[in-house]
Structures are given as structure tokens and as C-alpha cells.
């Protein structure tokens, strides 16, 4: 994938962990160490003993360098900015063609856990979209897990993941997410092979395919094997494959995202047609 051809988005917020300066056990910087030394001398106590206590059990009062924060110019961040930037260009054009205006989402890079308007989430939940603050949240470690745990390697597989979450943003702008939430509040069934959650997720897959179609036409950035990477990623995170891996059996009544075959099919519908109108999974008789 020749992703460097894409425009970089300005809507990526890098909230990954990291800090500057020297730290001692307990998180003290040099200024904090000086305060401890002065206070301990005033109280007639040994400064090294107090610093040792602050270091914690088995700790040492030695000063160490904390990891520096990730650079905004690192290749991973630049890749995310490039993919997000191209989703912006694609949906800007498609919304304009329909007489509307696309509102760009933010994409927040985090590490370990993050607070969003939808509550706290750890990295274990994977990438997600929060409609309350209209932002996509992504821990880049997920891409390593996608490759190592699910066997879905490749930069276009990673781009598909981002585009899928942006697809949820498109659903929010179109009012689809609000309708699904209203159905939930009315008590309509959400899970299951033909449930509303599955239809919502498959539509996001289809919208990701629509983006991929237009991005390729505009940038000609796909290389041999790229499409297969995206299809492999869609298949790898299908409900049936995940359940088989974790539970040893498939329970369609508990599906929330769709089977591997369904996810591949709907991404392919979007990619082959390039038409968002073909992504109406809610009216589709066959998923």
C-alpha cells in the first residue's frame, strides 16, 4: 500500500503514554527529590531512607529516565494520519455529491486505556468509535495483535480497521446510530445473526469498502495483495471465528458483528460498487 500518497489529517490526537524528565521510584522528579531531602534534614531523618521508601518494596532510590513520549512524526502515527486524511477526502466528496457536508471525526491514539465520552475503555476492547464525542479511539498495539493473534497482517488490513470505525461515524452523521439506539431502548432484539447490531457492523464494513473503492480510484495506492489483506482482516474478526477460537463453538444467537463470510461479503459489496446506497444492510433479506 503506497499510503504516503495520501494527505495527512490534522484531526489525530496523540494521547499515548510517555513523559519527560527524570523520575525516581514513586514518580518524583528532581525538584521533588530536592524537597524530600530538605524536609528530611529538617526532621533529622536520613534522606536516602525516605527516598528508598518512596521507591516501594524492593525498589531503589536511583534515578532513571522515563520513556519519552512517542513522536508525532513516527511512521505509525503518519500512517494513521494518512488513512484518516483519505477517509476525510472520500466522505467530503460523497457527502457533497448528496447535497450535504461531512463533519470530520477526531482519531485519538492511546496506550493501555483511555477516557472517552462513552466512558473508560482499556486496550482490550480494541478500536472503537464513540458517538457521544464523535471520535475514533485506537491503541496501535491492536495492529500487532491483529497480525500475531489473528493472522491478519498488512497495512491495508490496518487501513480497513480505521475505515470501519470511520464507517460508524458516517452512520452517526446519517442518523442511523440514533435509530439503532432508539430500537434498543424500545426493547427490540439487538444480538443474533440477523440482529440490529450485526446489521450495523456489516454496514460499517460496507462503508469501509466504499472508501477503499474511491481511495484507489483517486490515489492508485493499492499494491498486489492489498485487497486480500483487508478481506483477510474482515474474515479474521468475524463472530464465528472469534467464538470458535475462544469458546470452541459457534453461537449465532450471540453474534454482534457478523460472521466472517458476511463481513467479507459486505466489504466487497462496498468496494466493488463504490456506492454507499448499496450498503443498506437493515433492509437486506440476505446478510
N, C-alpha and C positions, 0 to 999 in steps of 0.2 A: 504494500500500500504506500503510495507516494504522498503521504499526508502533509509533507512540508509545502505542498502546493496550495494548501488552504489558508484562508485568512484566520488570524488568531483572534479569539473572542476576548473582550475586556471584562467579561462577566464571570470569570473564575475567581473564587475567593479561596486562597490557600490558608487553611486553618490547621495544617499538620503540626504535630508536636515539635518542639525544639525551643531552645532558649540561648541566650548569650551570656557570656561571662563565666567566672569561676564559681564552683559550688563545692560545699563541703557536706558531709553527711548531715541530713536534716534540711538541706536546701539553703544553707547560709551562703551569701556571697562574701566578698572581702570586707565590705562595710559591716555586715552582721558579725563577722568574726572579731572585728575590732571592738564592737560594742560588748560582746561577750567577755573579751579579755579585760576591758576596763572595769566592767561590773564585778567580775570575779575577783580582781585585785582589790577593789573597794571592800568586798565582803571577806577578804582574807582567804579565798579559796584558790585552788590550783586551776588555772585556765585550761590546761590540757585535759584535766579530768572532766570538766564540764563539756568541752568540745567532744570528748570521747563519748559522753552520754548522749549528746545530740546526734552522734553518728549512728546510734542504735546498737542493739545487741550484736556483738561480733564485729562492729564497724571500726573504722579507724578514722582519726581526725584529719587525715591527709586531705589536701585539696586536690580536686580533679576537674578536668574540663568536661562540661556537659556538651552533648552533641549540638552542633549548630543547626538552626532551622533550615529546612530544605530551601534551596534557591528557586525563585520563581522562574528561572531560566533553565531548570533542569529538563532533560528530554521528556520525561513523563508528563510534567506539567505542560510543556509546549504541545505535546501530542493531544492532551485533553483540550487545550485551548483551540487547537486546530479543528478537532472534530466538532466541538461545540460551536465554533465560529461558522462552520459549514452548515450545521443544522439551522443556525440563525439565518443564513443566506437562503437556504432552501425554503424554510417556512415563511420568511419575509415575502418571497416571491409568490408562494402558493396562496397565502392569505390575501395578498394584494390582488391576485387574479380573481379571487372570490369577493372582492369589494371590502375586505376587512384589513385589519392591521395586527400584525403578530407582536406580542409582547415577549421580549426575551427573558428566559429564566436565568437565575443565577446557578452556578455549579460550585458547590463547596467541597473542597478536598480536605479530608480529615484523616486522623490516625488514631485507631483504638476505639474512640467513641465521640459522639457529637450531640450537642443540644440543638434541636430544631423547633419550629413552631408546632410540630407534631409530637414533641416530647424527646426524651433522651433515647439514643439508639447506639448500640455497640456495633463494632465491625461485623459481628456475627450475622447481622440481618442482611448484609450485602448492600449493594447500591439501592437507593430508594429515592422517590420523589415525594415531597411534602406539599400538598396543595395549599396549605394554610399560609406558607410563606413563598410559595411558587419557586421552589429551589430543588435542585438535584443534589444528592449527597453521595459522595464516593470516597471510599478508602482504597487507595491504589493497590493495597495488598490483595484485594479481591482478584485482580488480574493474574497474580501469581497463583492464587488458589484455583482460578478458572483453568489454568494450564496444568497445574500439578495434580489437582484433585479430580477435575472433570475431564481432563484430556482435551481441552478446547483452547489451543494456543493460537497466537497470531494477532497482529494489530487490528485487522478488520473485525475479528471476534470482539476485541475490546471496544472498537467503534460501535458495533452493534449494541453492546450493553448500554453505552451512553445514549445512543439514539432511541433505544427502547424507553429509557426513563424520560427523555425529552418527549416521546410519544404520549406519556401520561400528562405532561404539561399541555400539549396540544388538546388532549381530552378535557382538561380543566378549562381552557380558554373557550372551547366549544360548548361547555355546559354539560358534557357527558358525565364527568366525575360527580357533579352535583346530582344528576338524575340517579346514578347508581347509589349514592349515599341516601337519597330520599327513599329508594326502594328498600334499602337496608333497614331504615327506620320504620318502614311500614311492615317489616317482618317478612319480606319476600326472601326466598332461599338464595343464598349467595354462593355457597360452595357446590361442588359437584361437577361432573363432566360437562354439563351444559349450563352451569350456573352463571350468574352475572359477573362474578369475579373472574372466571375463566374467560368470558367474552370480553371483558375489559382488558385483560392482559394480552389476549390474542390480537385485539385491535391495536394495542401499543406495538406489538410485533409487526403488524402490517404497516403501521405508520413509520416504523423504523425502516422497513423495506422501501417505502415511498421515498424517504430521504435518500437512501442508498442509490436508488434509481437516478434521482436528479443530481446527486453529487457526482456520480460517474459521468453523466452527460456533460456536466459543467467543467469538471476537472480532469477527466480521464485518468484517475489516480489509482484504479484498481489494477493489481498485478495478478498473474496466474495463481490460482488457489485462494484468492481473497474471498470470493463468494462462498466457497466451500468452508472457509473458516467461520463465516457468520452463520451458515446453516448448521455447522457442527456445534457451535455455541448454543444456538437455539434448541437443538436436539438434546444437548448435554444437560440442560436445566429444565427439561420437561418434567412434569409431576410424576409420570410413571417411572422414569429412570431414577429420579431422586428417591422416590418411595422404595423402589426395588433395592437401591443401594443402602438406604438407612433402615428400612423395616423388613426387607426380604420379601415383600409382597406389594401388589398394586391395589389401591383402594380408590376407585374412580369417584366415589361419593364424597371424598375429601379433597378433590382437586381444587386448586385455586389459580393455577396459571395455564393449564392445558397440557396435553400430552406432548411428547417430543415430536410426533408426526404433525400434530396440529400447529405447533409453534413454527416448525419449518414451513408448513403449507401457507400460513398467513404471512410470514415474512416474504415468502416467494411471491404471493399474490401482489403485495405492495411493490416489490422490486420489479416484477415483470411488467406491471401496468403503469406504475408511477402516478396512480390516481388515488387520492385519499377517499374518494367516493366508493371505491371498491372495498373499503375496509369496514363496512357495516356488519360487524360480527354479531350485533344484537338482533338483526333480522335474519341472519343466515340460518337456513334449515340444517345445513351440514357444517360442522366446525372442523 
